[in-house]
Amino acid sequence: MLFTDADKVFYDWETTNLSFLQVASDLKKLGIKNNMFFLRLYDKGLQGIDPHGPITAMSTELTQRIMAECMRNPWYYLREVCRIPDQGNSKGIPYKLNRANLAATWCFVNNIDHYLTIPRQVGKTQSIIANLTWAYLFGTSNSSFAFFATSQELASENLERLKSQRELLPPYLRLRQDCVIDAVLGTKDNEIDNVRKIYNPLNKNSIATKAKATSKESAVKLGRGNTLPITYMDEAEFINFIDEIVKASGPAYSTAAANAERNGAAYCRIFSSTPGDLDSAAGQAAQEILNKTAKWSENFYDIGPEKAKEIIASNSENGICYKDLSAWERGGYDDIIYISDYDFYSQI
């Protein structure tokens, strides 16, 4: 899942997605030297090619090259391919990059647990779902994802968001097949697609939604019952007993993450939320996680993910770092990263 600048890379300054060019400009003004990595394009011949163009005008060779770029380059997928559902617009709208979702995506593609808190209606959930859609289709295989939320309904709604993003892709990139037959064994592997789970028999990835915890005991059971390399907890500051879920899932996640790392596969724990209520039990439980956060810095782009991970580890207590909510930060259990919107908006 890691992509290094040691590979020969071309940067697409002619992209029609102007939000990527704007963020590159913003980072340069802030003194970040590695300010254009999200403009990378490995296959230079794809510059100016619209992946959403008429399929009749595309050769099999070209669609295969686009798919190969998607598999290798999540930034290309987000910049040129991804579409976000838009009411009244059947084609959706392009993904819009900003410094907040850039930080979250950088963490995700580098397998760094992170916690994103920004206000409502600014694309928080859709941005994270875009990352997960890329991972589900192109970024990993033989993997299990789980969606947690304040309720089964919200978790299923996020799964529906992922399906909607997938359906806005060109047909050749949706990777849909009802059944895969093993020619040697003669076995059938069927697609699963319902409100609580999806499974892709082509790459054997699955995503399951999880019910909410109704007690400490059920939270512990929910956490212990998941050996998953990728989990997403949405509206984390409103999830009942989230601290117990995270604690209970820690050992199983560590095992899943180690297995994924050994196999070069994706792993990450993602938390997102609008600001919670500290007078509520759920808000207080989430605060227990936020009080143990490690500081996010955009300088991580310059020093690289491995050095950033070392800084997180060396500045954490028992794998946990703390920082308050006054800046963009990383945080939580086992080097979770907390990314707040406050510094982002103050520097626009």
C-alpha positions as a Markdown table, in Angstrom:
| # | Residue | x | y | z |
|---|---|---|---|---|
| 1 | Met | 0.0 | 0.0 | 0.0 |
| 2 | Leu | 3.0 | 2.3 | 0.3 |
| 3 | Phe | 4.3 | 4.2 | -2.7 |
| 4 | Thr | 7.7 | 5.8 | -2.6 |
| 5 | Asp | 9.1 | 8.8 | -4.5 |
| 6 | Ala | 12.0 | 6.6 | -5.5 |
| 7 | Asp | 9.8 | 5.3 | -8.3 |
| 8 | Lys | 9.9 | 7.4 | -11.5 |
| 9 | Val | 7.0 | 9.7 | -11.1 |
| 10 | Phe | 5.5 | 12.4 | -13.3 |
| 11 | Tyr | 3.4 | 15.2 | -11.8 |
| 12 | Asp | 0.2 | 16.2 | -13.6 |
| 13 | Trp | 0.0 | 20.0 | -13.4 |
| 14 | Glu | -2.6 | 19.9 | -16.1 |
| 15 | Thr | -5.2 | 18.0 | -14.1 |
| 16 | Thr | -8.7 | 19.4 | -14.4 |
| 17 | Asn | -9.3 | 18.9 | -10.7 |
| 18 | Leu | -8.3 | 22.3 | -9.6 |
| 19 | Ser | -8.6 | 21.5 | -5.8 |
| 20 | Phe | -5.4 | 19.4 | -6.1 |
| 21 | Leu | -3.5 | 22.3 | -7.6 |
| 22 | Gln | -4.8 | 24.7 | -4.9 |
| 23 | Val | -3.7 | 22.4 | -2.1 |
| 24 | Ala | -0.2 | 22.1 | -3.7 |
| 25 | Ser | 0.0 | 25.9 | -3.8 |
| 26 | Asp | -1.2 | 26.2 | -0.2 |
| 27 | Leu | 1.4 | 23.7 | 1.1 |
| 28 | Lys | 4.2 | 25.4 | -0.9 |
| 29 | Lys | 3.2 | 28.7 | 0.7 |
| 30 | Leu | 3.4 | 27.1 | 4.1 |
| 31 | Gly | 7.0 | 25.9 | 3.4 |
| 32 | Ile | 6.2 | 22.2 | 2.8 |
| 33 | Lys | 8.8 | 21.0 | 0.3 |
| 34 | Asn | 7.0 | 17.7 | -0.5 |
| 35 | Asn | 4.0 | 19.7 | -1.7 |
| 36 | Met | 2.9 | 17.9 | -4.9 |
| 37 | Phe | 3.0 | 14.1 | -4.1 |
| 38 | Phe | -0.8 | 13.9 | -4.6 |
| 39 | Leu | -0.3 | 15.1 | -8.3 |
| 40 | Arg | 1.8 | 12.0 | -9.1 |
| 41 | Leu | 1.0 | 10.0 | -12.3 |
| 42 | Tyr | 3.1 | 6.9 | -13.0 |
| 43 | Asp | 1.7 | 6.4 | -16.5 |
| 44 | Lys | 2.4 | 9.7 | -18.2 |
| 45 | Gly | 0.4 | 8.7 | -21.2 |
| 46 | Leu | -2.8 | 9.0 | -19.1 |
| 47 | Gln | -2.4 | 12.7 | -18.8 |
| 48 | Gly | -5.4 | 14.4 | -20.3 |
| 49 | Ile | -7.3 | 11.1 | -20.6 |
| 50 | Asp | -10.8 | 11.2 | -19.0 |
| 51 | Pro | -11.5 | 7.8 | -17.3 |
| 52 | His | -15.2 | 8.7 | -17.5 |
| 53 | Gly | -15.0 | 9.2 | -21.3 |
| 54 | Pro | -17.2 | 7.1 | -23.7 |
| 55 | Ile | -16.3 | 3.5 | -23.3 |
| 56 | Thr | -16.7 | 3.0 | -27.1 |
| 57 | Ala | -13.7 | 5.4 | -27.6 |
| 58 | Met | -11.5 | 3.4 | -25.2 |
| 59 | Ser | -9.4 | 0.5 | -26.2 |
| 60 | Thr | -9.0 | -2.5 | -23.9 |
| 61 | Glu | -5.3 | -1.6 | -23.5 |
| 62 | Leu | -6.3 | 1.9 | -22.3 |
| 63 | Thr | -8.8 | 0.7 | -19.7 |
| 64 | Gln | -6.3 | -1.7 | -18.4 |
| 65 | Arg | -3.7 | 1.1 | -18.0 |
| 66 | Ile | -6.3 | 3.2 | -16.1 |
| 67 | Met | -7.1 | 0.3 | -13.9 |
| 68 | Ala | -3.4 | -0.4 | -13.3 |
| 69 | Glu | -2.9 | 3.3 | -12.3 |
| 70 | Cys | -5.8 | 3.1 | -9.9 |
| 71 | Met | -4.3 | 0.0 | -8.2 |
| 72 | Arg | -0.8 | 1.6 | -7.9 |
| 73 | Asn | -1.8 | 5.2 | -7.3 |
| 74 | Pro | -4.6 | 6.2 | -4.8 |
| 75 | Trp | -4.0 | 9.9 | -5.6 |
| 76 | Tyr | -4.8 | 9.3 | -9.3 |
| 77 | Tyr | -8.0 | 7.5 | -8.2 |
| 78 | Leu | -9.1 | 10.4 | -6.0 |
| 79 | Arg | -8.0 | 13.1 | -8.4 |
| 80 | Glu | -9.3 | 11.8 | -11.7 |
| 81 | Val | -11.6 | 8.8 | -11.2 |
| 82 | Cys | -13.6 | 9.2 | -7.9 |
| 83 | Arg | -17.0 | 10.8 | -8.0 |
| 84 | Ile | -19.0 | 12.0 | -5.0 |
| 85 | Pro | -22.8 | 11.6 | -5.1 |
| 86 | Asp | -24.6 | 14.9 | -5.7 |
| 87 | Gln | -28.3 | 15.5 | -5.4 |
| 88 | Gly | -29.9 | 16.1 | -8.8 |
| 89 | Asn | -26.7 | 15.1 | -10.6 |
| 90 | Ser | -26.6 | 11.6 | -11.9 |
| 91 | Lys | -22.9 | 11.8 | -12.7 |
| 92 | Gly | -21.7 | 13.0 | -9.3 |
| 93 | Ile | -19.0 | 15.6 | -8.7 |
| 94 | Pro | -15.2 | 15.2 | -8.6 |
| 95 | Tyr | -13.5 | 14.6 | -5.3 |
| 96 | Lys | -12.4 | 17.9 | -3.7 |
| 97 | Leu | -9.1 | 17.9 | -1.9 |
| 98 | Asn | -8.4 | 20.0 | 1.1 |
| 99 | Arg | -5.7 | 20.0 | 3.7 |
| 100 | Ala | -7.9 | 18.1 | 6.2 |
| 101 | Asn | -8.8 | 15.1 | 3.9 |
| 102 | Leu | -5.3 | 15.2 | 2.5 |
| 103 | Ala | -3.9 | 14.5 | 6.0 |
| 104 | Ala | -6.4 | 11.7 | 6.5 |
| 105 | Thr | -5.6 | 10.1 | 3.2 |
| 106 | Trp | -1.9 | 10.4 | 3.7 |
| 107 | Cys | -2.3 | 8.6 | 7.0 |
| 108 | Phe | -4.5 | 5.9 | 5.4 |
| 109 | Val | -2.2 | 5.0 | 2.5 |
| 110 | Asn | 0.7 | 4.8 | 5.0 |
| 111 | Asn | -1.3 | 2.6 | 7.5 |
| 112 | Ile | -1.4 | 5.2 | 10.2 |
| 113 | Asp | -4.4 | 5.2 | 12.5 |
| 114 | His | -6.1 | 8.6 | 12.5 |
| 115 | Tyr | -9.0 | 10.5 | 14.0 |
| 116 | Leu | -10.6 | 13.3 | 12.0 |
| 117 | Thr | -12.9 | 15.9 | 13.6 |
| 118 | Ile | -14.4 | 18.6 | 11.4 |
| 119 | Pro | -17.9 | 20.3 | 11.3 |
| 120 | Arg | -20.9 | 18.8 | 9.5 |
| 121 | Gln | -21.5 | 19.3 | 5.8 |
| 122 | Val | -17.9 | 19.7 | 4.7 |
| 123 | Gly | -17.3 | 16.3 | 3.2 |
| 124 | Lys | -15.8 | 14.4 | 6.1 |
| 125 | Thr | -17.5 | 11.1 | 5.7 |
| 126 | Gln | -17.6 | 11.1 | 1.9 |
| 127 | Ser | -13.8 | 11.8 | 1.8 |
| 128 | Ile | -13.1 | 8.8 | 4.1 |
| 129 | Ile | -15.6 | 6.6 | 2.1 |
| 130 | Ala | -13.6 | 7.6 | -1.0 |
| 131 | Asn | -10.4 | 6.2 | 0.6 |
| 132 | Leu | -12.2 | 3.0 | 1.6 |
| 133 | Thr | -13.8 | 2.6 | -1.9 |
| 134 | Trp | -10.4 | 2.8 | -3.4 |
| 135 | Ala | -9.0 | 0.2 | -0.9 |
| 136 | Tyr | -12.0 | -2.1 | -1.4 |
| 137 | Leu | -11.7 | -2.1 | -5.2 |
| 138 | Phe | -8.0 | -1.6 | -5.8 |
| 139 | Gly | -5.9 | -1.1 | -2.7 |
| 140 | Thr | -5.9 | -4.6 | -1.1 |
| 141 | Ser | -7.3 | -8.1 | -1.4 |
| 142 | Asn | -8.4 | -10.9 | 0.8 |
| 143 | Ser | -9.2 | -8.3 | 3.5 |
| 144 | Ser | -12.1 | -7.5 | 5.8 |
| 145 | Phe | -13.4 | -4.1 | 6.7 |
| 146 | Ala | -15.9 | -3.1 | 9.4 |
| 147 | Phe | -18.0 | 0.0 | 9.7 |
| 148 | Phe | -19.0 | 1.1 | 13.2 |
| 149 | Ala | -21.3 | 4.1 | 13.9 |
| 150 | Thr | -23.8 | 5.4 | 16.4 |
| 151 | Ser | -26.3 | 2.9 | 15.1 |
| 152 | Gln | -26.7 | 0.0 | 12.7 |
| 153 | Glu | -28.7 | 2.4 | 10.4 |
| 154 | Leu | -25.8 | 4.9 | 10.1 |
| 155 | Ala | -23.3 | 2.1 | 9.6 |
| 156 | Ser | -25.5 | 0.8 | 6.8 |
| 157 | Glu | -25.9 | 4.3 | 5.4 |
| 158 | Asn | -22.1 | 4.6 | 5.1 |
| 159 | Leu | -22.0 | 1.3 | 3.3 |
| 160 | Glu | -24.6 | 2.6 | 0.9 |
| 161 | Arg | -22.4 | 5.7 | 0.4 |
| 162 | Leu | -19.6 | 3.4 | -0.7 |
| 163 | Lys | -21.9 | 1.5 | -3.1 |
| 164 | Ser | -23.1 | 4.9 | -4.5 |
| 165 | Gln | -19.5 | 6.0 | -5.1 |
| 166 | Arg | -18.7 | 2.7 | -6.8 |
| 167 | Glu | -21.7 | 3.0 | -9.1 |
| 168 | Leu | -20.5 | 6.4 | -10.2 |
| 169 | Leu | -17.3 | 4.9 | -11.5 |
| 170 | Pro | -16.9 | 3.9 | -15.2 |
| 171 | Pro | -18.4 | 0.3 | -15.5 |
| 172 | Tyr | -15.0 | -1.2 | -16.2 |
| 173 | Leu | -13.7 | 0.1 | -12.8 |
| 174 | Arg | -16.6 | -1.1 | -10.7 |
| 175 | Leu | -15.2 | -4.7 | -10.5 |
| 176 | Arg | -18.7 | -6.2 | -10.2 |
| 177 | Gln | -19.2 | -9.9 | -10.9 |
| 178 | Asp | -22.1 | -12.0 | -9.4 |
| 179 | Cys | -20.1 | -15.2 | -9.3 |
| 180 | Val | -16.6 | -16.4 | -9.7 |
| 181 | Ile | -16.0 | -20.0 | -10.6 |
| 182 | Asp | -12.7 | -21.7 | -9.8 |
| 183 | Ala | -11.9 | -23.7 | -13.0 |
| 184 | Val | -9.6 | -26.1 | -11.1 |
| 185 | Leu | -11.7 | -26.8 | -8.0 |
| 186 | Gly | -15.1 | -26.2 | -9.7 |
| 187 | Thr | -16.3 | -24.1 | -6.7 |
| 188 | Lys | -18.4 | -21.0 | -6.9 |
| 189 | Asp | -17.8 | -17.8 | -5.0 |
| 190 | Asn | -20.8 | -15.6 | -5.0 |
| 191 | Glu | -21.0 | -11.8 | -4.5 |
| 192 | Ile | -22.7 | -10.5 | -1.4 |
| 193 | Asp | -24.5 | -7.2 | -1.6 |
| 194 | Asn | -27.1 | -6.3 | 1.1 |
| 195 | Val | -27.6 | -3.5 | 3.6 |
| 196 | Arg | -25.2 | -5.0 | 6.1 |
| 197 | Lys | -22.5 | -6.5 | 4.1 |
| 198 | Ile | -20.8 | -6.6 | 0.7 |
| 199 | Tyr | -18.3 | -9.1 | -0.6 |
| 200 | Asn | -16.3 | -9.0 | -3.8 |
| 201 | Pro | -15.5 | -12.5 | -5.2 |
| 202 | Leu | -12.9 | -11.0 | -7.6 |
| 203 | Asn | -10.5 | -9.7 | -4.9 |
| 204 | Lys | -12.2 | -11.4 | -1.9 |
| 205 | Asn | -12.6 | -8.2 | 0.1 |
| 206 | Ser | -15.6 | -7.8 | 2.4 |
| 207 | Ile | -17.1 | -4.9 | 4.4 |
| 208 | Ala | -19.5 | -5.6 | 7.3 |
| 209 | Thr | -21.5 | -3.1 | 9.3 |
| 210 | Lys | -21.6 | -3.4 | 13.1 |
| 211 | Ala | -24.5 | -2.8 | 15.5 |
| 212 | Lys | -24.2 | -0.3 | 18.3 |
| 213 | Ala | -23.2 | -1.4 | 21.8 |
| 214 | Thr | -25.9 | -1.2 | 24.4 |
| 215 | Ser | -23.7 | -2.0 | 27.4 |
| 216 | Lys | -20.1 | -2.2 | 28.5 |
| 217 | Glu | -20.3 | -6.0 | 28.2 |
| 218 | Ser | -21.7 | -5.8 | 24.6 |
| 219 | Ala | -19.0 | -3.3 | 23.7 |
| 220 | Val | -16.3 | -5.6 | 24.9 |
| 221 | Lys | -17.8 | -8.5 | 23.0 |
| 222 | Leu | -18.1 | -6.3 | 19.9 |
| 223 | Gly | -14.5 | -5.3 | 20.1 |
| 224 | Arg | -13.1 | -8.7 | 20.8 |
| 225 | Gly | -15.1 | -10.3 | 18.0 |
| 226 | Asn | -13.3 | -8.4 | 15.2 |
| 227 | Thr | -9.9 | -9.5 | 13.8 |
| 228 | Leu | -10.0 | -6.8 | 11.2 |
| 229 | Pro | -7.2 | -4.9 | 9.4 |
| 230 | Ile | -9.4 | -2.0 | 8.5 |
| 231 | Thr | -12.1 | -0.4 | 10.7 |
| 232 | Tyr | -14.0 | 2.8 | 10.4 |
| 233 | Met | -15.8 | 4.4 | 13.3 |
| 234 | Asp | -18.0 | 7.3 | 12.2 |
| 235 | Glu | -19.3 | 9.9 | 14.6 |
| 236 | Ala | -17.0 | 8.4 | 17.1 |
| 237 | Glu | -17.8 | 11.0 | 19.8 |
| 238 | Phe | -21.4 | 9.7 | 19.8 |
| 239 | Ile | -20.7 | 6.0 | 19.9 |
| 240 | Asn | -21.7 | 4.3 | 23.1 |
| 241 | Phe | -18.8 | 2.8 | 25.0 |
| 242 | Ile | -16.3 | 3.6 | 22.2 |
| 243 | Asp | -13.4 | 3.5 | 24.7 |
| 244 | Glu | -14.4 | -0.1 | 25.6 |
| 245 | Ile | -14.7 | -1.1 | 22.0 |
| 246 | Val | -11.3 | 0.3 | 21.1 |
| 247 | Lys | -9.6 | -1.3 | 24.1 |
| 248 | Ala | -11.2 | -4.7 | 23.5 |
| 249 | Ser | -10.3 | -4.7 | 19.8 |
| 250 | Gly | -6.7 | -3.7 | 20.4 |
| 251 | Pro | -5.1 | -7.2 | 20.6 |
| 252 | Ala | -7.1 | -8.5 | 17.6 |
| 253 | Tyr | -6.3 | -5.5 | 15.5 |
| 254 | Ser | -2.6 | -5.7 | 16.4 |
| 255 | Thr | -2.7 | -9.3 | 15.0 |
| 256 | Ala | -4.6 | -8.3 | 11.9 |
| 257 | Ala | -2.3 | -5.4 | 11.3 |
| 258 | Ala | 0.8 | -7.4 | 11.7 |
| 259 | Asn | -0.5 | -10.0 | 9.2 |
| 260 | Ala | -1.5 | -7.3 | 6.7 |
| 261 | Glu | 1.9 | -5.6 | 7.0 |
| 262 | Arg | 3.7 | -8.9 | 6.5 |
| 263 | Asn | 1.7 | -9.5 | 3.3 |
| 264 | Gly | 2.0 | -6.0 | 2.1 |
| 265 | Ala | -1.7 | -5.3 | 2.5 |
| 266 | Ala | -3.6 | -2.4 | 3.9 |
| 267 | Tyr | -4.4 | -1.9 | 7.6 |
| 268 | Cys | -5.7 | 1.2 | 9.4 |
| 269 | Arg | -8.1 | 2.3 | 12.1 |
| 270 | Ile | -10.1 | 5.4 | 11.1 |
| 271 | Phe | -12.1 | 7.6 | 13.4 |
| 272 | Ser | -14.2 | 10.5 | 12.3 |
| 273 | Ser | -16.7 | 12.7 | 14.1 |
| 274 | Thr | -18.3 | 16.1 | 14.5 |
| 275 | Pro | -17.5 | 17.6 | 18.0 |
| 276 | Gly | -19.1 | 15.6 | 20.8 |
| 277 | Asp | -20.9 | 16.6 | 24.0 |
| 278 | Leu | -18.6 | 16.3 | 27.0 |
| 279 | Asp | -21.7 | 16.1 | 29.3 |
| 280 | Ser | -22.7 | 12.8 | 27.7 |
| 281 | Ala | -21.3 | 9.4 | 28.5 |
| 282 | Ala | -20.4 | 8.8 | 24.8 |
| 283 | Gly | -18.6 | 12.2 | 24.6 |
| 284 | Gln | -16.6 | 11.5 | 27.8 |
| 285 | Ala | -15.7 | 8.0 | 26.5 |
| 286 | Ala | -14.4 | 9.5 | 23.2 |
| 287 | Gln | -12.5 | 12.1 | 25.2 |
| 288 | Glu | -10.6 | 9.3 | 26.9 |
| 289 | Ile | -9.3 | 8.5 | 23.4 |
| 290 | Leu | -8.7 | 12.1 | 22.4 |
| 291 | Asn | -6.8 | 12.9 | 25.6 |
| 292 | Lys | -4.1 | 10.4 | 24.4 |
| 293 | Thr | -3.4 | 11.8 | 21.0 |
| 294 | Ala | -0.2 | 12.5 | 19.2 |
| 295 | Lys | 0.4 | 15.7 | 17.4 |
| 296 | Trp | -0.2 | 15.9 | 13.7 |
| 297 | Ser | 2.2 | 18.0 | 11.6 |
| 298 | Glu | 2.2 | 18.7 | 7.9 |
| 299 | Asn | 6.0 | 18.5 | 8.2 |
| 300 | Phe | 5.4 | 14.7 | 8.2 |
| 301 | Tyr | 5.0 | 15.1 | 4.4 |
| 302 | Asp | 8.7 | 16.2 | 4.2 |
| 303 | Ile | 10.2 | 13.7 | 6.6 |
| 304 | Gly | 8.1 | 10.7 | 5.3 |
| 305 | Pro | 5.9 | 8.1 | 6.9 |
| 306 | Glu | 8.5 | 5.9 | 8.6 |
| 307 | Lys | 10.2 | 8.8 | 10.4 |
| 308 | Ala | 6.7 | 10.2 | 11.3 |
| 309 | Lys | 5.9 | 6.8 | 12.8 |
| 310 | Glu | 9.1 | 6.9 | 14.9 |
| 311 | Ile | 8.2 | 10.3 | 16.2 |
| 312 | Ile | 4.7 | 9.1 | 17.2 |
| 313 | Ala | 6.2 | 6.1 | 19.0 |
| 314 | Ser | 8.9 | 8.0 | 20.8 |
| 315 | Asn | 6.5 | 10.6 | 22.0 |
| 316 | Ser | 3.8 | 8.3 | 23.2 |
| 317 | Glu | 3.2 | 6.7 | 26.5 |
| 318 | Asn | 2.4 | 3.0 | 26.1 |
| 319 | Gly | 1.8 | 3.6 | 22.4 |
| 320 | Ile | -0.5 | 6.5 | 23.1 |
| 321 | Cys | 0.1 | 10.3 | 22.5 |
| 322 | Tyr | -1.7 | 13.3 | 23.9 |
| 323 | Lys | -2.4 | 16.7 | 22.6 |
| 324 | Asp | -5.4 | 19.1 | 23.1 |
| 325 | Leu | -7.9 | 20.1 | 20.4 |
| 326 | Ser | -6.3 | 23.4 | 19.5 |
| 327 | Ala | -4.5 | 22.3 | 16.4 |
| 328 | Trp | -4.4 | 19.6 | 13.7 |
| 329 | Glu | -3.4 | 16.6 | 15.7 |
| 330 | Arg | -3.1 | 12.8 | 15.7 |
| 331 | Gly | -4.2 | 10.7 | 18.6 |
| 332 | Gly | -5.6 | 7.8 | 20.5 |
| 333 | Tyr | -4.9 | 4.2 | 21.3 |
| 334 | Asp | -1.8 | 2.6 | 19.8 |
| 335 | Asp | -0.6 | 5.7 | 18.0 |
| 336 | Ile | -4.0 | 6.9 | 16.6 |
| 337 | Ile | -3.6 | 10.3 | 15.0 |
| 338 | Tyr | -6.0 | 13.1 | 15.8 |
| 339 | Ile | -6.6 | 15.7 | 13.0 |
| 340 | Ser | -8.7 | 18.7 | 14.0 |
| 341 | Asp | -10.1 | 21.3 | 11.7 |
| 342 | Tyr | -9.1 | 24.3 | 13.9 |
| 343 | Asp | -5.6 | 25.0 | 12.6 |
| 344 | Phe | -6.8 | 24.2 | 9.0 |
| 345 | Tyr | -9.4 | 27.0 | 9.0 |
| 346 | Ser | -7.1 | 29.5 | 10.8 |
| 347 | Gln | -4.5 | 29.1 | 8.1 |
| 348 | Ile | -6.7 | 29.5 | 5.0 |
